Amino acid sequence: MFNKTIIAALLATVATTATAADCEYGEHDITITAADSAVFDLACGGAIKAIQIFEDDLGYDKLTYTVDVNIEDEVYYLKPGDPDYRVFGIYDTKIKSIQVSSPTTDYAKERFVFIADQADKTTGLAMTDELWASIVTHEVSHSITDQIWIDNGGLNRSEKLGGGAQEFVAYIVQLMSLSDETREQVLNQYPDVDEGFDNKMKLNSLYHMHFPHKYGVIAYNTFTATGTAWIQEIMNGDLDPDLKFTNGTY
């Protein structure tokens, strides 16, 4: 485990001049830091969608969520052996903060999402405002899951939820946030995937890292088949087969 000071330094996010502002939704405390109003609006919409899905579709409407989203020019993940591993977004459990690559950067504009062939990064869908906002939704889902997990009905857990279970929930919420048309485009990226997970032990970080986007589609198919059952098991502490080697970032 790395302490939050080391994590904050090694993430090495770089931002243009940005202003923090409140994103208003119910009693929730949502702060978005962005360099321009259009990006703020997209990020705010993505954050609100995450909360709406947790409350209205997944049944987690008892907590007041605190969400901190920072839109950055550059976001890096602390990947062993690769200090320059750049990513779309990251949630750090140690500082309870989210960093997302700005949609105005060449990095975001030129990257593809939901890659069909892990060996060819151009086989994904071209970035759109909707898909970018869904990345915010994905990262905010990590934050909300973390808060539900820690609260544990007021019992306050100290251990972290495994990365595989975290990603399972986040991808489900991300895909739910998309329009029917866009979601269908995502699902069509993986014609060989027409069912969910056949074994709960596959909800682990190693399986996720093997093919992250495909993992997300299988997670969504699991949800359409089982409803909230697996998510409830995760939140209750009954389903987390991970090896627990997460460094606290998702």
N, C-alpha and C positions, 0 to 999 in steps of 0.2 A: 504494500500500500504506500502511496505517496501522500505527503501532507499537502494541504491546500496551497501553501506558499509555493512549493515546487511545481505543482500542477499549474497554477496561475502563470508562473514564469515560463514553463515549457510549452504551454499552449500557444504562446507568442502570437496572439491575435493583434492585428494592426487595423486601426480604424481611421476614417476621415473624421473631420469635425462633426460631432453628432450631438443631439440633444435628447435627453430622457423626458418622456412624457407619459401620462397615464392613458391607458386604453380602457375605456369604461365598459364594464359589463357586470351588472348586478352588484353584489358586495365584494367581488373578487378584487384582489390587488394585482393589477397587471401593469407592468412598466415596460415600455418599448423605447430603446435608444436607437435612433436612426438619423441619417444625414439629411433626408428629405421627406416631405409629407406623403408622397406617393408610396414610397417604401414603407413608411410608418403604417399607412392604411392597409397595405397588403399583410404586413406582419400582425397587425392588430386583428384583422379578420381571421388569419390563421390561428391565432391564439384563442380567440373566442370560439371558433369551431371546435377546437379540442375540448374546451370546457363544456360546450353544449352537448357534445357526444357523450362525454363521461356522465353528465347529469341526466340527459333525456333518454339515451339509448342503453347505457351501461348501468344506470341506477346509482351512481355515486354522487348524490346531490346533498350530502350532509355537511361537507366541509367548505370553508371559504379558502380558495386557493390563492397562493402567492406565486406570481410568475414574473421572471425577469429575463427579457429578451434583448440581446445586443446584436445589432446588425453591423457586421465588420467587413472590411475589405478583404481580409485574409483570416482563415481559420485553419488551425492545424491540430491533428490528433496525435497524441503521444504514442506512436507506434514503435515498438522495439526494433532497432536497426534502421529506422527511417525517420529522422527528425523533421523531414520536409514533407510529411504525408498530409496533404491538404484535403479538406473535406467540406461538404455543404454546411453541416451543422453539428453541434455537440452540446450535450448537457453535462455539466460537472456537478456531481452530487455534493462535493466538498464545499463549494461556494454557492451552491443552489442557483446557478446562473446558466443561461443558454447563449451560445454564440452561433450566428448563422451568417453565411457568406452573402453579401449584398447581391441582389439580382442585377445591379447596374455594372458589376465587374465583368471583365472578359471571361474570367474563370467560370462564373455562373452561366453566362450567355452561351459559352462554347461547350459546356459539359452536357452530357445526356443522362437521363434518369431512367430507372427500371431497365437496366442493361439486360438484353436477351442472351448475349454470349459473354461470359466473364472474361474471355481472352480478347474481346474486341469492344472497347468502350464506346464505339460509335453505333452500336446496335441498339441503343436505347431510344427513348422519346426525347425530342427536342424540348428544352426548357420553355415553359410558359409561366405567366403570372399565377395561374391556378396551381400548377405543379410546384412552383417555388413556395407559395403560401402553404401547400400541403407539407413541405419540409419543416416549416415553422410549426405546423400542427403536430408533426411527428415528434419534434424535440420538446414541445410543450407537454405532449403526452408522457414523455419520460419524467418530466418534472411533477406532473399530477400523480402519476403512478407512484413516484417516490414519496409524495406527501400522503397518499392513501396508505401505502405500505408502512411508513413510519408511524402514522397515527394509530393504525390497527385497532380502531374502535376505542381510542383513548389510552391504549396500553403502551404506546410509544416503543416500537422496536428499535434496537440499536444496530443490528446487522443490516447489510445491504442486500437488496434483491438481486439475484443473478442476472447477467446480461441477456441471456437467451429469453427468459421470461419477460424482461423489460422490452426487448425488441418485438416479441410476440404481440404485446399489447399496443405498442406504438405504431406498428405497421397496420394493425386492424383499424385503429382510429384514423390513421392517415388515409387509408383507402376508403373508409366510410365518408371522409370529408370531401371526396371528389364528386364531380357530377357523374351521372350514369354513363355518359358518353366517354369521358376521360377514364373512368374506372375500367370500362370495357377495353379501352386501348391498352391499359396496363395489363389486364388479365390476358389479352391476346399476345402479349410478349412471350408468354410461357405456355404454348399449346400442349406441352406434355404434362402440365399441372392441371388436373381437373378435380382433385380431391384435397382434403386437409391432411394434417399429420396423422399417421397411423399409429404413432407411439409417443406418449407424453415425454419420454426420455430424450426426444429430439429437440426439446425446448432448451437448448444449451448454446453457449457462446461459440463453441467450435463448429457446430452445425450452421449457425448463423453466419460466421465468418467465411465459410466455404462458398456461399453464394447469397449475400445479404438480401438482394431484391427478390430473388426467387423465394427465399425464406419468408419474406413478407407476404407474397401472394399465397403461399401455402397456409400461412397464419390466417389470412383473410378467409380462405376456403374453409378452414377449421371453424371459424366463427360463424359462417353462414350455415354450417352443418350442426353446430352444437350450441349456438347462441352464446350467452354469457357464462356458461358453466365453467369452462377452463379459466376464464378471467377471474371468476369468483374464487376458484381454487387457488390461483396465484395470490390474490389479495389476502386470502385467509391464511396463507403460509403453508398450504397443502400441496402446492405444485411448484417446485423449483429444483429441477434436476441438474442445475449448472454446477460447474466445478469450482465456482467461487473465486476465480482468479481475476475478476474485473478490477481495473484500477480506479473505478468510481466515475468513469465517464462513459456515456452512451451516445 
